[in-house]
């Protein structure tokens, strides 16, 4: 036998004993450690410790720990957590009503918070399918005078930005483009695309799925008959065939070679329509494009150089914009604007996200407050249980663990239901989202959403369980038995929570009410035209009508056929169709004869529009004085024009413009005309934007190829877009339609973002109101049950049931009044955040506040009346005997 007497062996054994002693519960720890240390020292002094004895000592010391009762409780199903869980499940099973209500409340709060947190995660956090996406930016114009930002860029400005900025490793200009495509056996259709300058695919940094990007020599006139397909177009129109690369396809009746297919997931949402292009073509700069200022229809994207911040890039763009404003009067009120790609993709939801996150947090708080009240109310029925536990030695910490475990169980189950509710909410949000928001249609309940739900559930469990746990785990068992959740302190806590719930509900209802009133006000705005029973069909007719005479003949013939179609009351066409996505906005300098000429390049700008047929009659645009453009205004007649009311006021203040001769450049050609009439104003971009100064020319005198047919049907005629298309195809079977819609649909599209805001905030406000009403009902119901003896005594002594009803309702309304007062103060402070979303009303609109407060008080009175009515219907003698 080997005997070791060295101190190292002793120290090793003592270390094992002391480490094991740390696991021994409180009072026994020191005695256990001293006993084993004494035995080790005794054996070592007597001659050392053999290997066998050493192993035996370690085994005995550890074995005693394993055999200890406290260790068995940790390693078996007798553990506190397992015991609390099983006990909580039994309690919930025995109270199905309480459990169902608590789960629904938790599911509502957790579901709302999870849905909005997932939305924010998808738009602000989730990685984009672009390398170093945080360095990719979009560049826009901002009008300093009107405050309108993220406007498309004038070609001349875009070319200067691309060539003169130094902050980017790659920067590219993008021009909207479309090509006609006729699938075999199908109708001709328009493929919306973009011409991109060199560097575009370097900005994205994403390799092609198939094929290649454009080569340098392809950005030149004559070498640009190549195309890159988007993934969606490749999949939907060409069957996802990888062999499409190097194949020739006919676009605009011309052969184009497909050189590549882009990867999916890269959605830039370009141009005013905020559409993702379906195909890309090389862009070379034409000689006249650098001269185009003031009319924006391009986009610019760039990738910041390593080490260059957004602040530095903005500073450079501001300096360049100031230089261009000095050189070009059309840029006087314009400046550049840089928007991170992620923010751009968030679109119309971006300004609403912080508000939605705040609303979700408030809704989660209301849900937690409701569950807190439920747990407090339920605690009074468990007074005996808590007293017995304390009498048997359970400390306050042990009761805290029990209550928090029960709250956690409710939150976990409610969280599972909340995930289902969040999934449904996200699907509704995706269906109602504004068109300029990318990626929401692909939001799914995945691992990230599950992690968010778990986090929100834990937060809800903690928020709902702490107050009841502290309140119901007081050290004095006698006090807990006497008062429990029915004492004055508990009643004050429940009343405070209800008041807070009411204040939050009022805040959300006021916010929703402001948005609803704002939507109502904007829908009352007169767009300047009559939109009922009017259909619009947009075409680009340049390709096969290459001369002014051909364009004039094509539109004259097609309009005549449309006018002759059964059920048509009037028909015409216009170059700048209000509210259409691909609106042709042309601004040109205007020179008025007889006035002192402005300095070169400093002429005032006016929007120029070309109309054909009975456009003004079809749209119901009123003639204010003079005459409209007529069929006799042909190419060989003197050129005439009509101006809008805004143009008359701006360019002829206090005078009559009729008879004035003007010169305007239209489509690069100088046009002289005489003003013959003044018509009403039109709103073009949105109902909340002012009408613009506009001049109208007759199409035969100023032929134009990008036009939108407008057709007014007779009442009850039931015109169909397909039938109208057939009339145009009778003239040109290959003519494709870029956009077809009714005027009601075009106007409604501009209100999608506002309706989305109203839907989301109203939905959350309605849920908060229901939760607050449920919370007040629960508190008053519990209070009336606790006071049943008091009510019985009062009635036995002669009190009338009506007196009891009024007393209980008064108490409930008093709680609601406190919440309403706090909610009004909070709304006055916080609804200022909605100012940018409102139209026609103030963020402090008194009618909205009064209506919201009155509605909540009425609901609160009803929530208080129902339990009071049930209480006074009970027989007082039965009540007194039962208590």
C-alpha positions in Angstrom: 0.0 0.0 0.0 1.3 3.4 -1.0 1.0 6.0 1.8 1.3 9.7 0.9 2.1 12.2 3.7 2.9 15.2 1.6 1.0 18.5 2.3 -0.1 18.7 -1.3 -2.3 15.6 -0.8 -3.8 17.0 2.3 -4.5 20.4 0.7 -6.2 18.6 -2.3 -8.5 16.6 0.0 -9.3 19.7 2.1 -10.1 21.6 -1.2 -12.6 18.8 -2.1 -14.2 18.9 1.3 -14.6 22.7 1.3 -15.9 22.8 -2.2 -18.5 20.2 -1.3 -19.4 22.0 1.9 -20.5 25.0 -0.1 -23.4 22.9 -1.4 -24.6 22.0 2.1 -27.6 24.1 3.2 -27.1 27.0 5.6 -27.1 25.8 9.2 -25.3 22.4 8.6 -22.5 23.7 6.4 -19.9 24.7 9.1 -20.5 21.6 11.2 -20.2 19.3 8.1 -17.0 21.0 6.9 -15.4 20.9 10.4 -16.1 17.3 10.9 -14.5 16.2 7.6 -11.5 18.5 8.0 -10.9 17.1 11.5 -11.0 13.5 10.2 -8.6 14.3 7.3 -6.1 16.0 9.6 -6.3 13.2 12.1 -5.6 10.5 9.4 -2.7 12.6 8.0 -1.1 13.0 11.4 -1.3 9.3 12.1 0.8 8.4 9.1 -0.7 9.7 5.9 -3.5 8.8 3.6 -3.4 5.8 1.4 -4.8 5.9 -2.1 -7.6 3.7 -1.0 -8.4 5.8 2.0 -8.2 8.9 -0.1 -10.7 7.6 -2.6 -12.9 6.3 0.2 -13.0 9.8 1.9 -13.9 11.6 -1.4 -16.5 9.0 -2.1 -18.0 9.2 1.4 -18.0 13.1 1.3 -19.7 13.3 -2.1 -22.0 10.3 -1.4 -23.3 12.0 1.7 -24.2 15.0 -0.4 -25.9 12.9 -3.0 -27.8 11.1 -0.4 -28.9 14.3 1.4 -32.6 15.2 1.2 -31.9 18.7 -0.2 -30.0 17.2 -3.1 -32.7 14.7 -3.9 -35.2 17.6 -4.1 -32.9 19.3 -6.7 -32.4 16.2 -8.8 -35.9 14.7 -8.6 -39.4 15.8 -9.4 -39.7 17.1 -5.8 -37.8 20.3 -7.0 -39.4 23.6 -6.0 -39.8 24.7 -9.6 -41.4 21.5 -10.7 -43.6 21.5 -7.6 -44.7 25.1 -8.2 -45.4 24.3 -11.8 -47.6 21.3 -11.1 -49.4 23.1 -8.3 -50.1 26.1 -10.6 -51.4 23.9 -13.4 -53.8 22.2 -11.0 -55.0 25.6 -9.8 -55.6 26.8 -13.3 -57.4 23.6 -14.3 -59.7 24.1 -11.3 -60.5 27.7 -12.3 -61.2 27.5 -16.1 -63.0 30.9 -16.3 -60.1 32.8 -14.7 -57.6 30.9 -16.8 -59.4 31.6 -20.1 -59.7 35.3 -19.4 -56.1 35.6 -18.3 -54.8 33.7 -21.3 -56.9 35.8 -23.8 -55.6 39.0 -22.1 -52.0 37.9 -22.2 -52.4 36.6 -25.8 -53.8 40.0 -26.9 -50.9 42.0 -25.4 -48.2 39.6 -26.3 -49.5 39.1 -29.8 -49.7 42.8 -30.5 -46.2 43.4 -29.1 -44.8 40.5 -31.0 -46.3 41.5 -34.3 -45.0 45.1 -34.1 -41.6 44.0 -32.8 -41.4 41.5 -35.7 -42.4 44.3 -38.1 -39.6 46.6 -36.7 -37.1 43.7 -36.8 -37.9 43.0 -40.5 -37.7 46.6 -41.5 -34.9 48.0 -39.3 -32.8 45.0 -38.1 -33.0 42.0 -40.3 -30.0 41.6 -42.7 -30.7 42.7 -46.3 -29.6 40.4 -49.1 -26.9 43.0 -50.1 -23.3 42.9 -48.8 -22.7 45.8 -46.4 -26.2 47.0 -47.0 -25.7 49.8 -44.3 -23.4 51.5 -46.8 -25.9 51.6 -49.6 -27.9 54.8 -49.9 -30.5 56.3 -52.2 -30.3 60.0 -53.3 -33.4 62.2 -53.9 -34.4 65.8 -54.3 -36.1 67.8 -51.5 -38.1 70.9 -52.2 -37.2 73.4 -49.5 -40.2 75.6 -50.2 -42.9 72.9 -49.9 -41.0 70.6 -47.5 -41.7 67.6 -49.8 -38.8 65.1 -49.8 -37.7 61.9 -51.5 -38.7 63.3 -54.9 -37.3 61.8 -58.1 -34.2 63.6 -59.4 -34.0 65.8 -62.5 -31.6 64.1 -65.1 -29.2 67.1 -65.2 -28.9 67.0 -61.4 -28.5 63.2 -61.3 -25.7 63.3 -63.9 -23.9 66.0 -61.9 -24.2 64.0 -58.7 -22.9 60.8 -60.4 -19.9 62.6 -61.9 -18.9 65.1 -59.2 -19.5 63.3 -55.9 -16.4 61.7 -54.2 -18.0 59.9 -51.3 -19.0 56.7 -53.1 -17.1 53.7 -54.3 -19.8 53.2 -56.8 -22.8 55.5 -57.8 -25.3 55.1 -60.6 -28.2 57.0 -62.2 -31.4 55.1 -63.0 -34.0 56.1 -65.5 -37.5 54.6 -65.6 -38.1 52.6 -68.8 -40.6 50.2 -70.2 -40.7 47.8 -73.0 -43.6 46.1 -74.7 -43.6 42.3 -74.6 -46.2 40.0 -76.3 -46.0 36.4 -75.0 -46.9 33.7 -77.4 -50.7 33.5 -77.6 -51.2 36.3 -75.1 -52.0 40.0 -74.9 -49.3 42.6 -75.3 -48.1 43.9 -72.0 -45.7 46.5 -70.6 -42.7 45.3 -68.7 -41.7 48.1 -66.3 -37.9 48.4 -66.1 -35.0 50.7 -65.7 -32.0 51.9 -67.6 -29.0 51.9 -65.2 -25.7 53.7 -65.7 -22.3 52.0 -65.2 -21.8 51.1 -61.6 -25.3 50.1 -60.7 -24.6 46.4 -60.0 -21.4 47.4 -58.2 -23.6 49.5 -55.9 -25.7 46.4 -55.1 -22.6 44.1 -54.8 -24.7 41.1 -55.6 -23.6 38.6 -58.3 -26.0 37.5 -61.0 -28.0 34.3 -60.3 -27.3 33.3 -64.0 -25.2 35.0 -66.6 -23.4 38.3 -66.0 -23.9 42.0 -65.6 -23.3 44.6 -68.3 -19.9 45.1 -69.8 -18.3 48.6 -70.0 -18.7 48.8 -73.8 -22.4 48.1 -73.6 -23.0 51.5 -72.0 -22.9 53.1 -75.5 -25.4 53.9 -78.2 -25.9 50.9 -80.5 -24.4 48.4 -78.1 -27.2 48.6 -75.6 -29.5 45.8 -76.9 -28.8 43.7 -73.9 -31.0 43.1 -70.9 -30.8 41.7 -67.3 -34.0 40.1 -66.1 -35.3 40.3 -62.5 -35.8 37.1 -60.7 -39.6 37.5 -60.7 -39.8 38.2 -64.4 -37.5 35.3 -65.2 -39.6 32.9 -63.0 -43.1 34.1 -64.1 -42.6 34.9 -67.8 -39.8 32.6 -68.8 -40.5 29.6 -66.6 -37.3 29.9 -64.6 -35.2 28.4 -67.4 -31.5 28.9 -66.8 -30.9 28.6 -70.6 -32.5 32.0 -71.1 -29.0 33.5 -70.8 -27.7 34.5 -74.3 -31.2 33.9 -75.8 -32.8 36.7 -77.9 -36.2 38.0 -76.9 -38.4 40.5 -78.7 -39.0 43.7 -76.7 -40.6 46.7 -78.4 -40.5 44.6 -81.5 -36.7 44.7 -81.4 -34.2 41.8 -80.6 -32.6 42.0 -77.1 -30.0 39.5 -75.8 -30.6 38.3 -72.2 -27.1 38.4 -70.6 -28.1 37.8 -66.9 -30.8 37.0 -64.3 -30.6 39.0 -61.0 -30.8 37.3 -57.7 -34.1 37.5 -55.7 -34.6 39.7 -52.7 -33.1 42.9 -53.9 -36.0 45.3 -54.0 -35.1 48.9 -54.5 -38.7 50.2 -55.0 -37.6 52.8 -57.6 -39.2 56.0 -58.9 -42.4 57.7 -57.9 -44.4 54.5 -58.4 -42.0 52.7 -55.9 -42.1 49.6 -58.1 -39.3 47.1 -58.4 -38.1 47.1 -62.0 -38.7 43.8 -63.8 -35.7 44.2 -66.2 -32.6 46.3 -66.5 -31.0 47.9 -69.5 -27.7 49.8 -70.0 -28.0 53.6 -69.7 -25.9 56.1 -71.6 -26.3 59.8 -71.2 -27.8 61.7 -74.1 -26.6 65.1 -75.2 -29.8 67.0 -74.0 -30.2 65.3 -70.7 -27.7 67.4 -68.7 -29.9 70.4 -69.6 -33.0 69.0 -68.0 -33.5 70.7 -64.6 -36.6 71.1 -62.5 -38.4 68.0 -63.9 -37.5 64.9 -61.8 -38.0 61.4 -63.0 -34.6 59.6 -62.3 -33.2 57.9 -59.2 -29.7 57.8 -57.9 -28.1 55.0 -55.7 -24.6 54.8 -54.3 -22.3 52.8 -52.1 -20.4 54.8 -49.6 -16.6 54.4 -49.5 -15.1 52.7 -46.4 -14.6 55.3 -43.7 -17.1 57.8 -45.2 -20.1 58.5 -43.0 -23.6 59.5 -43.9 -22.9 62.9 -42.4 -19.9 63.5 -44.7 -21.9 62.4 -47.7 -24.7 64.7 -46.8 -22.3 67.6 -46.3 -20.8 67.0 -49.8 -24.3 66.7 -51.4 -25.5 69.9 -49.7 -22.5 71.8 -51.0 -23.0 70.4 -54.6 -26.8 71.2 -54.4 -26.0 74.8 -53.4 -23.6 75.1 -56.3 -26.2 73.8 -58.8 -28.9 76.2 -57.3 -26.6 79.1 -58.1 -26.0 77.9 -61.6 -29.5 76.8 -62.5 -32.6 78.9 -61.3 -34.8 75.7 -61.7 -32.8 74.4 -58.7 -33.4 77.4 -56.5 -35.6 75.6 -54.0 -34.1 72.2 -54.5 -31.5 70.4 -52.4 -30.2 66.8 -52.3 -31.4 64.3 -49.8 -29.7 61.0 -48.8 -31.8 58.1 -47.4 -30.3 54.9 -46.2 -31.5 51.9 -48.3 -33.1 50.3 -45.3 -35.0 53.4 -44.5 -36.1 53.8 -48.1 -37.4 50.2 -48.2 -39.5 50.9 -45.1 -41.4 53.5 -47.1 -44.6 54.9 -45.7 -44.3 52.8 -42.5 -41.0 54.3 -41.5 -42.4 57.4 -39.7 -45.1 55.3 -38.1 -42.7 52.6 -36.7 -41.7 54.5 -33.5 -45.3 55.2 -32.8 -46.3 51.6 -33.4 -43.6 50.4 -31.1 -44.8 52.7 -28.4 -48.4 51.6 -28.9 -47.5 48.0 -28.7 -45.6 48.6 -25.4 -48.6 50.4 -24.0 -50.9 47.6 -25.1 -48.6 45.1 -23.5 -48.7 47.2 -20.3 -52.5 47.3 -20.3 -52.6 43.5 -20.7 -50.2 43.0 -17.8 -52.2 45.4 -15.7 -55.3 43.4 -16.4 -53.7 40.1 -15.5 -52.2 41.8 -12.4 -55.7 42.8 -11.3 -57.0 39.2 -11.9 -54.2 37.7 -9.9 -54.8 40.2 -7.0 -58.5 39.5 -7.0 -57.9 35.8 -7.1 -55.4 36.0 -4.3 -58.1 36.8 -1.7 -59.5 33.3 -2.3 -56.1 31.8 -1.5 -55.6 33.5 1.9 -55.9 30.3 3.8 -53.4 28.6 1.5 -50.8 31.3 2.0 -51.4 31.4 5.8 -50.9 27.6 6.0 -47.7 27.8 4.0 -46.3 30.5 6.2 -47.3 28.6 9.3 -45.4 25.5 8.0 -42.3 27.6 7.6 -42.5 28.9 4.0 -40.7 32.3 3.8 -41.7 35.2 1.7 -39.2 34.3 -0.9 -40.8 30.9 -1.3 -44.3 32.4 -1.9 -42.8 34.9 -4.3 -41.4 32.0 -6.3 -44.8 30.3 -6.3 -46.6 33.4 -7.6 -44.0 34.3 -10.2 -44.1 30.7 -11.5 -47.8 30.8 -11.9 -47.5 34.2 -13.8 -44.8 32.6 -16.0 -47.1 29.7 -16.8 -49.9 32.1 -17.9 -47.4 34.1 -19.9 -46.0 31.1 -21.7 -49.4 29.8 -22.7 -50.6 33.3 -23.6 -47.4 33.8 -25.6 -48.2 30.6 -27.6 -51.6 32.0 -28.4 -50.1 35.4 -29.0 -47.8 34.0 -31.7 -50.8 32.8 -33.6 -52.4 36.2 -33.1 -49.2 37.9 -34.2 -49.1 35.7 -37.4 -52.6 36.8 -38.3 -51.8 40.4 -37.5 -48.7 40.4 -39.7 -50.7 38.9 -42.6 -53.3 41.6 -42.3 -50.5 44.3 -42.1 -48.8 42.8 -45.2 -52.1 42.8 -47.1 -52.9 46.5 -46.2 -49.4 47.9 -46.4 -48.6 50.8 -48.6 -47.2 49.9 -52.0 -43.8 51.5 -51.3 -43.0 49.2 -48.4 -40.8 46.2 -49.4 -40.4 42.8 -47.8 -43.5 42.7 -45.6 -45.2 40.0 -47.7 -42.3 37.6 -46.8 -42.5 38.1 -43.0 -43.1 34.7 -41.4 -43.1 33.3 -37.9 -39.5 32.0 -37.8 -36.9 31.6 -35.1 -36.4 35.3 -34.7 -40.1 35.9 -34.2 -40.2 33.0 -31.8 -37.3 34.6 -29.8 -39.1 37.9 -29.8 -42.3 36.2 -28.5 -40.3 34.4 -25.8 -38.7 37.7 -24.7 -42.1 39.5 -24.7 -43.7 36.7 -22.8 -41.0 36.8 -20.1 -41.4 40.5 -19.8 -45.1 40.1 -19.5 -44.8 37.5 -16.9 -42.5 39.7 -14.8 -44.7 42.7 -15.3 -47.9 41.0 -14.4 -46.5 38.8 -11.6 -44.3 41.1 -9.5 -47.1 43.3 -7.9 -49.4 40.4 -6.9 -46.4 38.4 -5.7 -45.2 41.2 -3.4 -48.7 42.1 -2.3 -49.8 38.5 -1.5 -46.6 37.2 0.1 -46.4 39.5 3.1 -44.7 38.0 6.0 -47.6 38.4 8.5 -49.9 35.4 7.8 -52.6 36.9 10.0 -52.7 40.1 8.0 -52.8 38.1 4.8 -55.8 36.1 6.1 -57.6 39.2 7.3 -57.0 41.5 4.3 -55.3 39.6 1.4 -56.3 41.1 -1.9 -59.4 42.7 -0.3 -57.6 45.1 2.0 -57.4 48.9 1.4 -53.8 48.6 0.0 -54.8 46.0 -2.5 -57.9 48.0 -3.5 -55.7 51.1 -4.1 -53.3 49.1 -6.2 -56.2 47.7 -8.3 -57.8 51.1 -8.7 -54.5 52.6 -9.8 -54.0 49.9 -12.4 -57.5 50.4 -13.8 -57.0 54.2 -14.0 -53.7 53.7 -15.9 -55.5 51.3 -18.2 -58.2 53.8 -18.9 -55.6 56.6 -19.5 -53.7 54.4 -22.0 -56.9 53.5 -23.8 -57.9 57.2 -24.0 -54.5 58.0 -25.4 -54.8 55.4 -28.2 -58.4 56.2 -28.9 -57.6 59.9 -29.2 -54.7 59.1 -31.6 -57.0 56.8 -33.7 -59.7 59.4 -33.7 -57.4 62.1 -34.9 -56.3 59.9 -37.8 -59.9 59.0 -38.6 -60.9 62.6 -38.7 -57.9 63.5 -40.8 -58.8 60.8 -43.3 -62.3 62.1 -43.4 -61.1 65.7 -44.0 -58.7 64.6 -46.8 -61.5 62.6 -48.5 -63.6 65.8 -48.7 -60.9 67.6 -50.7 -61.9 68.3 -54.3 -59.3 66.9 -56.6 -60.5 69.2 -59.4 -62.2 66.6 -61.5 -65.2 64.3 -61.3 -64.0 60.7 -60.9 -67.2 58.7 -61.0 -67.6 56.2 -63.9 -64.3 57.4 -65.5 -61.7 54.8 -66.6 -58.0 55.5 -67.4 -55.8 53.5 -69.7 -52.1 54.6 -70.0 -50.1 53.9 -73.1 -46.6 54.7 -74.5 -47.1 55.0 -78.2 -43.6 56.2 -79.3 -42.3 53.0 -80.8 -44.5 52.5 -83.8 -45.5 56.2 -84.2 -42.1 57.8 -84.8 -43.3 61.1 -86.3 -45.6 63.9 -85.0 -48.1 63.2 -87.7 -48.3 59.5 -86.9 -48.7 60.3 -83.2 -51.5 62.8 -83.9 -53.2 60.3 -86.3 -53.0 57.4 -83.8 -54.5 59.2 -80.9 -57.2 60.9 -83.0 -58.3 57.6 -84.5 -58.3 55.6 -81.2 -60.2 58.4 -79.3 -62.8 58.4 -82.0 -63.2 54.7 -81.7 -63.5 55.0 -77.9 -66.0 57.8 -78.2 -68.2 55.7 -80.6 -68.1 52.6 -78.3 -71.6 51.8 -76.8 -72.1 53.3 -73.4 -69.3 55.9 -73.7 -70.4 59.4 -72.9 -67.0 61.2 -73.6 -63.4 60.3 -74.3 -60.0 62.0 -74.4 -56.4 61.7 -73.5 -53.8 63.5 -71.4 -50.0 63.4 -70.9 -50.1 64.1 -67.2 -52.8 62.0 -65.7 -53.6 63.0 -62.1 -52.8 60.3 -59.5 -51.4 57.8 -61.9 -48.2 56.1 -60.9 -46.1 56.9 -64.0 -47.2 60.5 -64.2 -45.4 62.6 -66.9 -44.5 65.8 -64.9 -42.8 68.3 -67.3 -41.9 71.7 -66.0 -40.7 74.3 -68.5 -39.8 78.0 -68.4 -42.6 80.3 -69.6 -42.0 83.7 -71.3 -44.9 86.1 -71.6 -44.9 88.5 -74.5 -44.9 92.2 -73.5 -43.1 91.7 -70.3 -39.5 92.5 -69.5 -37.6 89.2 -70.1 -36.1 87.5 -67.1 -32.4 87.0 -67.0 -31.2 84.0 -69.1 -32.1 80.8 -67.3 -34.2 82.7 -64.7 -37.6 82.3 -66.3 -40.4 81.1 -64.0 -41.5 77.4 -64.4 -44.9 76.0 -65.3 -46.1 72.4 -65.7 -46.8 71.6 -69.3 -49.5 69.1 -70.3 -50.8 67.9 -73.6 -54.5 66.9 -74.0 -56.5 65.3 -76.8 -60.1 64.8 -77.6 -62.7 65.8 -75.0 -60.3 65.6 -72.0 -61.8 68.5 -70.0 -65.4 67.3 -70.6 -64.6 63.7 -69.7 -62.8 64.7 -66.5 -65.5 67.2 -65.5 -62.9 70.0 -65.2 -64.8 73.3 -65.1 -64.2 76.1 -67.6 -63.9 79.4 -65.7 -63.5 81.8 -68.6 -62.7 81.8 -72.3 -62.9 78.5 -74.2 -61.6 75.0 -74.1 -59.3 73.3 -76.6 -61.3 72.1 -79.6 -61.1 69.7 -82.5 -60.4 72.7 -84.7 -57.1 73.4 -83.0 -55.2 71.3 -85.5 -51.5 71.3 -86.5 -52.0 73.8 -89.3 -53.9 76.3 -87.1 -52.5 78.9 -84.7 -51.2 77.2 -81.5 -53.4 77.9 -78.5 -53.3 76.9 -74.9 -55.4 76.8 -71.7 -54.1 77.6 -68.2 -55.2 76.5 -64.8 -56.5 78.9 -62.2 -53.3 78.6 -60.2 -51.2 79.5 -63.3 -53.5 82.5 -64.0 -53.0 83.8 -60.5 -49.3 83.2 -60.4 -48.3 84.6 -63.9 -51.1 87.1 -64.4 -51.9 88.4 -60.9 -54.8 90.8 -61.1 -55.1 90.5 -64.9 -56.9 88.4 -67.4 -54.5 85.9 -69.2 -56.8 85.4 -72.2 -55.3 86.8 -75.3 -51.7 86.7 -73.9 -49.0 85.2 -76.1 -46.5 82.9 -74.4 -43.5 80.8 -75.3 -42.9 77.5 -73.6 -40.5 74.7 -74.3 -42.3 71.3 -74.6 -40.4 68.1 -75.2 -37.3 70.1 -76.2 -39.2 72.2 -78.7 -39.9 75.9 -78.3 -43.7 76.4 -78.6 -45.5 79.8 -79.1 -49.2 79.9 -78.3 -52.0 82.2 -77.3 -54.0 81.7 -74.1 -57.7 81.1 -75.0 -59.1 79.9 -71.7 -58.8 79.3 -67.9 -59.9 76.0 -66.3 -60.1 74.8 -62.7 -57.1 73.6 -60.7 -56.1 69.9 -60.6 -54.4 68.0 -57.8 -51.9 65.6 -59.4 -49.8 63.8 -56.7 -52.0 63.6 -53.6 -55.1 65.2 -52.1 -53.0 66.8 -49.4 -50.7 68.6 -51.9 -51.7 71.9 -53.5 -52.7 72.3 -57.1 -49.9 73.2 -59.4 -49.7 76.0 -62.1 -50.4 74.2 -65.4 -50.7 75.0 -69.1 -52.5 72.7 -71.5 -51.8 72.3 -75.2 -53.8 70.5 -77.9 -52.3 67.2 -79.0 -52.5 67.8 -82.8 -50.4 71.0 -82.3 -47.9 69.5 -79.8 -48.0 65.7 -80.5 -46.9 63.5 -77.5 -46.5 59.7 -77.2 -46.9 59.1 -73.5 -50.7 59.5 -73.0 -53.5 58.2 -70.8 -56.9 57.7 -72.3 -59.8 58.8 -70.1 -63.3 57.5 -70.9 -66.5 58.5 -69.1 -69.3 55.9 -69.2 -73.0 56.6 -69.2 -74.8 55.7 -66.0 -75.5 52.0 -65.8 -73.5 51.3 -69.0 -71.1 48.9 -67.2 -68.0 49.7 -69.3 -65.2 47.2 -69.0 -61.5 47.9 -69.4 -61.2 44.9 -71.7 -63.8 46.3 -74.1 -62.0 49.6 -74.3 -58.6 47.9 -74.9 -60.2 46.2 -77.9 -61.0 49.5 -79.5 -57.3 50.6 -79.2 -56.1 47.2 -80.5 -58.4 47.6 -83.5 -56.0 50.4 -84.6 -52.7 48.8 -83.3 -52.9 45.2 -82.2 -49.4 45.4 -80.6 -50.1 48.4 -78.3 -49.6 47.5 -74.7 -51.2 49.2 -71.7 -48.9 50.3 -68.9 -51.7 51.0 -66.3 -55.5 50.6 -66.4 -57.7 51.7 -63.6 -60.8 53.7 -62.6 -60.3 57.2 -61.3 -61.8 56.0 -58.0 -59.0 53.4 -57.8 -56.3 56.0 -58.6 -57.5 58.4 -55.9 -57.9 55.5 -53.4 -54.3 54.4 -54.0 -53.0 57.8 -52.7 -54.9 57.1 -49.5 -53.6 53.6 -48.8 -50.9 54.8 -46.4 -53.4 56.9 -44.4 -55.9 54.1 -44.3 -53.2 51.8 -43.1 -52.3 54.2 -40.3 -56.0 54.5 -39.3 -56.4 50.7 -39.4 -53.4 49.9 -37.3 -53.9 52.6 -34.6 -57.7 52.1 -34.5 -57.2 48.4 -34.1 -54.8 48.8 -31.2 -57.0 51.6 -29.7 -60.0 49.3 -29.9 -58.2 46.5 -28.2 -56.9 48.8 -25.5 -60.4 50.1 -24.9 -61.8 46.6 -24.6 -59.0 45.6 -22.2 -59.6 48.7 -20.1 -63.4 48.0 -20.0 -62.7 44.3 -19.0 -60.3 45.5 -16.3 -62.8 47.9 -14.8 -65.5 45.3 -15.0 -63.3 42.8 -13.3 -62.4 45.2 -10.5 -66.0 46.3 -9.9 -67.2 42.7 -10.1 -64.7 41.6 -7.5 -65.4 44.6 -5.3 -69.2 43.9 -5.4 -68.6 40.3 -4.4 -66.4 41.4 -1.5 -69.0 44.0 -0.4 -72.0 41.7 -0.7 -72.4 41.6 3.1 -72.3 45.4 3.2 -74.9 45.6 0.5 -77.1 43.1 2.3 -77.0 45.1 5.5 -77.7 48.4 3.6 -80.7 46.9 1.9 -82.0 45.2 5.1 -81.8 48.7 6.7 -84.0 50.2 4.0 -81.6 51.3 1.3 -83.0 51.1 -2.2 -81.4 49.0 -4.9 -81.1 52.1 -7.0 -79.0 53.7 -4.3 -76.6 50.8 -4.4 -76.4 50.9 -8.2 -75.6 54.6 -8.2 -73.0 54.2 -5.6 -71.1 51.4 -7.4 -71.4 53.1 -10.8 -70.2 56.3 -9.3 -67.1 54.5 -7.9 -66.4 53.0 -11.3 -66.9 56.2 -13.1 -64.7 58.0 -10.6 -61.9 55.6 -11.4 -62.5 56.1 -15.1 -62.5 59.9 -14.6 -59.1 59.7 -13.0 -57.8 57.7 -15.9 -59.5 60.1 -18.5 -57.8 63.1 -16.8 -54.4 61.5 -16.9 -55.0 60.2 -20.5 -56.0 63.7 -21.7 -52.8 65.2 -20.3 -50.7 62.4 -21.9 -52.5 62.8 -25.2 -51.9 66.5 -25.3 -48.2 65.8 -24.9 -47.8 62.8 -27.1 -50.3 63.3 -30.0 -47.9 66.0 -31.3 -46.0 63.1 -32.7 -48.9 62.6 -35.1 -48.7 66.1 -36.6 -46.9 64.9 -39.7 -49.7 62.3 -40.3 -52.7 64.7 -39.9 -54.5 66.8 -42.5 -57.1 69.5 -41.9 -57.2 69.2 -38.1 -55.0 70.1 -35.2 -53.3 67.5 -32.9 -55.4 69.1 -30.1 -58.7 68.9 -31.9 -61.3 69.4 -29.0 -64.0 67.4 -30.7 -61.8 64.3 -30.9 -60.8 64.6 -27.2 -64.4 65.2 -26.1 -65.7 62.3 -28.1 -63.0 59.9 -26.9 -63.5 60.9 -23.2 -67.3 60.6 -23.5 -67.1 57.2 -25.1 -64.8 55.8 -22.5 -66.9 57.2 -19.6 -70.1 55.6 -21.1 -68.3 52.2 -21.5 -66.9 52.6 -17.9 -70.4 53.2 -16.6 -71.7 50.1 -18.4 -68.8 48.0 -17.0 -69.6 49.2 -13.5 -73.4 48.8 -13.9 -73.4 45.2 -14.8 -71.8 43.8 -11.6 -73.7 46.2 -9.5 -77.0 45.1 -11.0 -76.1 41.5 -10.3 -75.2 42.3 -6.7 -78.4 44.2 -5.8 -80.6 41.4 -7.3 -79.4 38.9 -4.7 -81.6 38.2 -1.7 -80.1 40.1 1.2 -81.0 37.4 3.7 -79.3 34.7 1.6 -76.3 37.0 1.3 -76.0 37.7 5.0 -76.2 34.0 5.8 -73.6 33.0 3.2 -71.0 35.5 4.4 
